[in-house]
Amino acid sequence: MPDIALRLESVSQVFHQGTPSEMRALDRVDLELERGTFTVVLGSNGSGKTSLLNAIAGGLTLTSGRVYLEGREVTHWAEQRRARLISRVFQNPFTGTAADLSIAENLALASRRGSRRWLGRALARDRRRRLQESVSQLGMGLEERLDTPIGLLSGGQRQALTLLMATMVRPALLLLDEHTAALDPRRAEQVIQLTQRAITADGLTTLMVTHSIMEGVHLGDRLIVMHRGRIAYDLDTGRRRLTPDDLLQLFDQLRWADRLDESAAEMLRRTYV
């Protein structure tokens, strides 16, 4: 029997319910992630990708459905409580860190996730040397700049450190929210390589949202395509080798289905109005 790290049961979120402006951000989503798997989520703007991550992380109050993490129901847990088990890296490189604190101080705080955060003790007793060793693995020379305020770093440097902070204490689930979208191509590729390395080294259960067709093709062992708040396609990329053309065809099928829906609605309007 598979070891399930995350399970969503008929998760829905409806904004402005019962009004003409009603919008379904999530529509009865069922999802299971096995422990140690890397799942990539693709979808157009408004498809429900970010709402899915928010529902898991606790930043979105559900209209209905249940969320389970590590076998425990967390549906009604606050976002701060879920953060003891979930690490999240956002699109904005300046989210998730304290700009005025040094690299060392940010990392020390991250290393004590889920415990009482005594910064002085976290930086004592040989801890600084271990932090240098961890930062050196990024290959950016930041191990010699531990006292630099993290707000003075470039977006790529800060995002690499944010990824390191998110994985210093092994999370039950790692959420990557388009975490390379704001970076230039060279830095984005560097952060993707660091991401793959961290996920593989620790066998992290990972859910990654992206707009990139190429990342959807080449990363992870499972690909989910969101559309109108639902999972439109769920593909095992570990068994099936996908190409960018394959994904573009899937999106074309969704667009064609949308056009058919619009045509049918227009026919009904003409018939009964």
Summary of the structure (lengths in Angstrom):
residues: 273
radius of gyration: 20.6
end to end distance: 54.4
largest distance: 77.9
contacts: 830
relative contact order: 0.16
helix: 40%
strand: 23%
